[in-house]
Amino acid sequence: PAVDEVHDRLAAHIPAQDAAAIVHGDYRIDNCMVGFDHRIAAVLDWELCTLGDPLADVGMLLICWTRPGDELMARPDSPTVLPGFPDRDQVLARYAAASGRDVSAIAYYQAFSFWKLACISEGVFARYAGGAMGAQPGIDLSVMADGVTRLSEAARLTLDRTGAA
C-alpha cells in the first residue's frame, strides 16, 4: 500500500523541472570507480539512464550515502559508513555550489529514489518468487519482501518528515 500511496503523492507534487540532462538512474558510489587520486574515474551500470532532472541522480546518491546511525537508508553496506566521507549535507552543498542548481526540493528526489528502489526490488522479488531466476540456494524471499516494505516506508517517511509532497 505504501508504494501506491507514495506514487500518488509524488505524481501530484512534481517539482518544477529544469533543463533536461543525462540522468544515470542508479547513481551511487558503488557504481563508480575511484582512482588513486580519490576522484571518480568511471561511472558504471548505465542500464537505467534517461534524459531528465539531474536531481534524480542526486536524490539516489544521497539515500545510498549511508552514514553511521542513519535511520533511513537504502544501502546499509555502503562504503560511505567508513571514516573520511563527508556527510550528506556536505555532499549536497558541494553539488549545489558546483552546479548552481536549486536543491531546495531534494527531499522529493530522495523520496522518489526510495520509491523507485522499492519498485525495482518488487520486480526482482517477483522474478525470484515466480521461479524465473532458477534455483537460488540461500536466497531468503522474506528478506526481499521486507526490503520492498522498508524502502516504500522510507519514501513515505521522507515525504512526511520534510513536508515534501
N, C-alpha and C positions, 0 to 999 in steps of 0.2 A: 504493500500500500504506500509506503514512503516513496518508492520510485515514481509512482504515478503522481503523488502529491507534489513532489519536488519538480517533476516535469511541468506540471501546470503552473506552478509559481515562477519557474524560470521563464517559461514561454510568455507569461503575462508581463514580465518586467525586464525584457532585454534592454541593456543599456544602449545609449546612442552609439552607433558604430562609426569608427574612424575609417580611414582608407584601408582597404584590404591588403594583406601581406601574406607571405607564405607562412602557414602555421604547421608546425611539426605534428601536433596532435597527441604526442606522448613524450613531451619534453621534460626530462628529469635527468639527474646527474648520472644514473646508471645506464642511460642511453648515450652517454658521452665518453669519448676517450680523452683523457687528460694527459698532457705532456709533462716532461720533467720540469718545465718552467711554470707548472701549475695552471696553465691556460688550456682551454678546450681546444684540442687538436682535430677532433672529428665528432660529428653527431650521427648516430646510428639509428636504425629502426624507423624508417620513414613510411611504413605502410598506412598510417592514419593521416598523412599530410593532406592539406587542402588550402584553399585561399580563405582568409577570414580575419578576425580580430586577433592580433598577436597577444593580447592579454589572456586569451585562452591558454596559450603556452605558459605564460607567467603564472596563471592560476594552478596549472598542473605542476609546475616546478615547485611552487610553494607548498602544496599539500603533500608532496613527496619529500620535501626538505624537512625531514623529521629532526626534532631536537629532543634532548633528554627531558623527560617529564611531560611530553605532549599528551594531551587527552585525545585530540582528533588527529589522526594520521592515516595516510594511505599506505605507507611503506615503513613498518617498524624496523626493518633491517637496512634502512638507508645508511650509506656511509657518512651522511651528514650528522649522525649522532656522535661521531668521534670529535675530539677536541680539534680546534683550529678552523672550524667552519663558522662563518658568520650566522647570525640568527635571521629569521625571515624578514623582519623589518629592515635589516641592513641590506639584504638581497633586493628587496623591493625598492628601497631608496636608491640603490645603485642603478637599478633598471630605469627608474623614473628620471634620474639625472642624465643617464647616457642616452635615453631615447627621447626625452622631452614629452613623453606621454602622460596623460592624466591617469593616475592609478586609483582614484577615489572609489571606483566601483569594483575593486579587486575581489571583494568578498563574493560578488556574483560569480566571478570566474572560478573562484575556489569551490564554491558550491556546485557549479556546473561540472568541474573536474571530478569531484567526489561522485556526482550522479553518473557521469559518463563511465567511470571505472566500475560503478555498481552494475550498469547495463552490460558492459563488456564481460564482467565477472559472471553475470547471469547467463550469458551466451556460452561461456566456457563451461559453467556448471551443467547447463542443459545438454551440451555435447557429451560430457563425461557420463551424466546420469542416463542418457539415452544409448550409451554404448558406442557412440561414434568415434571415440578415442581409443577403442580396443581395450584389452585388459591392462589395467594400470595398478599393479600391486602397490600398496602404500598410500594411495590417494584416498583421503577421507572426505567424502562428499558433504558431510555435515559441516566441516570446516569451511568448505567452499560456499555453502548456503549461508552460513553465519557471516561470511565476508560480504556477501551481497547486502545483507541486512545492515551490517556495520557501516558500510560505505554509504548506503542510502540515508541512514540515520545521521551520519556525519554531514551529509549535504543539507539535510533539514536543519540540523543544529547550527550550521554555519549561517544559513539564512535567518534563523530565529535570533541568534545572538547579535548579529550585525545590523538587523533591520533591513537587510538587502532582500528585495523581492518579497 
